């Protein structure tokens, strides 16, 4: 399985999603979607990421054998606010 490490790469480099969006000329929502580990990245997008961050494709993508892959746990929904009770 190919794992998208784009979100981790931004975090390690201290780059926010809005900052990457500004540098890449893309919408922040598009960049937020790319930060999901299960999100596939096409070659055009990978080229853009490498160009903007000055990295190699192997810095963005990682191969993990299917037998060893452990998906991240689902996010817990936020507790209901008092307004919704």
N, C-alpha and C positions, 0 to 999 in steps of 0.2 A: 504494500500500500504506500502510495506517495502522500506524505504529510506536508501540509502547507505551514511553514514556520514564519510567515510574513509578520503576523501580530507579535510574536516573540522577538523577532528581529527589530521591529520598531521600538519595543519596550527596552531591549538591551541597549539600543543606541540613544535612548532618551528622546525619541521623535514622536510627537503626538499625531493622531490621525488628522486633525485639521492642518498641522504643519506639512505632513506628507501630501495631503490634498492640494494645498497651495503650491508646493514645489512641483507636483506632477500635473497640475491643471485639471484634476479630476474632482468630482463632487465628494464631499466627506462621507456621505452614505455609501457610495461605491467603495471607498477605502475601508469603512467599517465592515462591509460584507467580506472583503478580502482577508480580514483579520481572523475569520473563523477557520480553525484547523481543518475542517472537513470541506472547505470551499476549494474547488478546483481552479487552477490558474492556467490560462491558455498562454501560448508562446508570445503573443503580442503584449499581454499584461506582464509576463515575466521579464520581457525585454525592458519595459517601462520601469519596473521596480529596480532592475539591475542598473539602469541608466541613472535614475534619480539617486539611489543610495550608494552607487559605485561598489556593487557587490557582484558575486558570481551566482549562477543559478543554484549551485549547491548550498549557498548560504540561505536560500529562501525555501528550498524543497528538501525533504529527507525521505529516504526509502526505509520502510520498516516492513519486514516480512509479515504477512497476514497473521501467521500463527503467534506472533509476538505483540501485535497491535492491541493496545488497550484504549478504547475510546474514552475521552474525557467525560466525567459524570455530568448529567444534565444540570443546568442551573436551577436552583430553587426559586420558585416564584416569590416575589416580595410578600410580606404579610399584609393582609387587608388593612387599609387605613380606616380610621374611625368614620370617615365620610361615607364609606361603602358599607358599613355595618348597619 
